[in-house]
Amino acid sequence: MKLTYTIAFLVCISSLLFNSCSSNDETKTDSSTTDNATLKTFTDVTFSLDQSEGYDAGLLFSTELGKSFKKSKIDAATLPKIDIVFYSSNSSLNYFMSPNNADYGIKNATASIFINAPNDLMTIENFKNIVKGSDFETIKIDTDDYDSFPDSQMPNVVLFKNAAGKKGAIYIKSVHRVGYDPRIVVDIKIQK
């Protein structure tokens, strides 16, 4: 009987400790610090590592619509709104490119400029600290670097400027080459 009371007491104490140490509040970002009037943010966007797009993720993204697309799903209304295209042929060759790229882009698409190897222009920490559109003002994005990056250099940040002149950054968070739906996962921030 004494053992039963001891166990009940320990369960009660453990329950109290667990409840007092846990919280129902999720970690939240302070949205008051991000200027949503001048900055668009997209989280956990996926781009396919499979050029045939046989899986769930697409290769194209529209920052205007906030949506990924497969090349086969692009129509005349969507085409001018595509501003990001991703290409990957293997673990050592990945890059973002203009939608009008002659080799892998779409005919009559808009032009974007990408810096796939921004070196000291932007770090992951810099990306995380972008809270308003004007944070991009001092970053020069005038010419495409026609560079690429291997999987081993991820996480990484890529800079871009779309046809409307809006500057942005892509934070490549992870790469998943094994299993169903090979893809990269990114966050995107762009001026409004």
SULDA-V322767 format. One line per field, one symbol per residue. ss: DSSP state (H for helix, E for strand, C for the rest). psi: psi as a letter, one per 20 degrees, with the letter a starting at -180 (. if undefined). burial: + if it has 16 or more other C-alpha atoms within 10 Angstrom, else -. Layout:
ss=???
psi=???
burial=???
//
This chain:
ss=CHHHHHHHHHHHHHHHHHHHHCCCCCCCCCHHHCCCCCEEEEEEEEEECCCCCCCCCECEEECCCCEEECHHHCCHHHHCCCCEEEEEEECCEEEEECCCCCCCCCCCCCCCEEECCCCCCCCHHHHHCCCCHHHHCCCCCCCCCCCCECHHHCCEEEEEECCCCCEEEEEEEEEECCCCCCEEEEEEEEEC
psi=ghhghgggghgggggggghhirqipqpqqniiipnihippppqlpqpqioiiliagqaiqqohgikqqqqhijpahhhgiipippqpphaijnqqqrqhjphgjappjrrpqppnimidjhprhggghioiqhiiihiponhqpikrrqrhijqqrppqrprhijpqrqooohrpniqaqmprqprqppqq.
burial=---------------------------------+----+++---+++++++-+---+++++++----++++-------++++++++++-----++++++++---++--++++++++++---+++--+--++++-++----+--+---++-+----++++++++--++++++++++-+---++++++++++++
//
